[in-house]
């Protein structure tokens, strides 16, 4: 079991398989994109499988596949097939924008990969296209509904963006009336590739909840796992649930059980911190297992206690794009 320097057990890895994305969401990166990593700087599938085996042997029992957009990788299903056979790995999840997942839904179901987070920041077509700078609304919506109706555990991640999509908070919530789905409202974070900076946000989790309360005053709080980043609620008579994630307020740091590894091998112990190590070159040298375990232990053993502590130490980290750090 991995235990950090604040006595928190680490059992959850967010593993990025690419920094590329086929959308250009304006809160994530500039319109022209970023300098994406060349292929030889990314882990190949065999390396990702080996890395997963190593971290599972250290006590990681949940892996969430992220990007960029994971399904941009043509060989992603090769990795997921291998992970589905890995003893000790109890939960394989995927975060996706749902543009490319359609052809793989049947196989995901066969592999038992049922936990899918769909990033969708508007239910209104024009708002969606303005935020993503792409014309993919129909395919995203249809794939999302297909996942929900075919029995996947779908969580929709909706980032509340001041002046852009807050009119969609309540309409998006209507999905939970008709479908067994969780809509989770996230606070905006400053990792946008340097396209803008902010020190405070108007739409924090309390404001989001007050806005929902104006329409649904009878919602009630649900019990959530101790390590959950979301505070979860239900509206009486609705099939699904909703939650808020204080990603900028950072009220959940005390129970953090997460580790991130970027597509280029950076070990990231907190989104507000710099990378603690890089595993790519270690993976391509000798004594791979021993040295990777050593670097992960070192990174876990020197974590910031909270995102605020990490931010204070690494003031220039906001120049990162979310797509480059596994967001």
LINDAJO-V472997 format. One record per backbone hydrogen bond with DSSP energy under -1.0 kcal/mol. NH is the residue of the N-H (numbers start at 1). CO is the residue of the C=O. If there is no record, write none. Layout:
nh;co
NH;CO
NH;CO
This chain:
nh;co
4;8
5;300
7;4
10;2
11;257
12;257
13;62
14;259
15;64
16;261
17;66
24;132
26;131
28;25
29;25
33;30
36;34
41;38
42;39
43;263
48;44
49;45
50;46
51;47
52;48
53;49
54;50
55;51
56;52
57;53
59;56
60;55
61;11
62;11
63;91
64;13
65;93
66;15
69;20
72;69
73;70
76;73
79;75
80;76
81;77
82;78
83;79
84;80
85;82
86;83
89;86
90;61
91;61
93;63
94;115
95;65
96;117
104;101
105;102
108;104
109;105
110;106
111;107
113;108
114;112
116;153
117;94
118;155
119;96
120;157
128;124
129;125
130;126
131;127
132;128
133;129
140;136
141;137
142;138
143;139
144;140
145;141
146;142
147;143
148;144
149;145
150;146
151;148
152;147
153;114
154;152
155;116
156;182
157;118
158;184
160;186
164;161
165;161
168;165
169;166
172;168
173;169
174;170
175;172
176;173
177;174
179;175
181;179
182;154
183;241
184;156
185;243
186;158
187;245
192;190
193;320
195;192
204;202
208;204
209;205
210;206
211;207
212;208
213;209
214;210
215;212
216;212
219;216
220;234
222;232
228;225
231;244
233;242
234;220
238;235
240;176
241;181
242;233
243;183
244;231
245;185
247;245
250;246
255;252
256;253
259;12
260;268
261;14
262;266
265;262
267;277
268;260
273;270
276;267
279;265
283;279
285;282
291;287
292;288
293;289
294;290
295;291
296;292
297;293
298;294
299;295
300;296
301;297
302;299
310;306
311;307
312;308
313;309
314;310
317;314
319;316
320;317
322;191
324;321
325;322
327;322
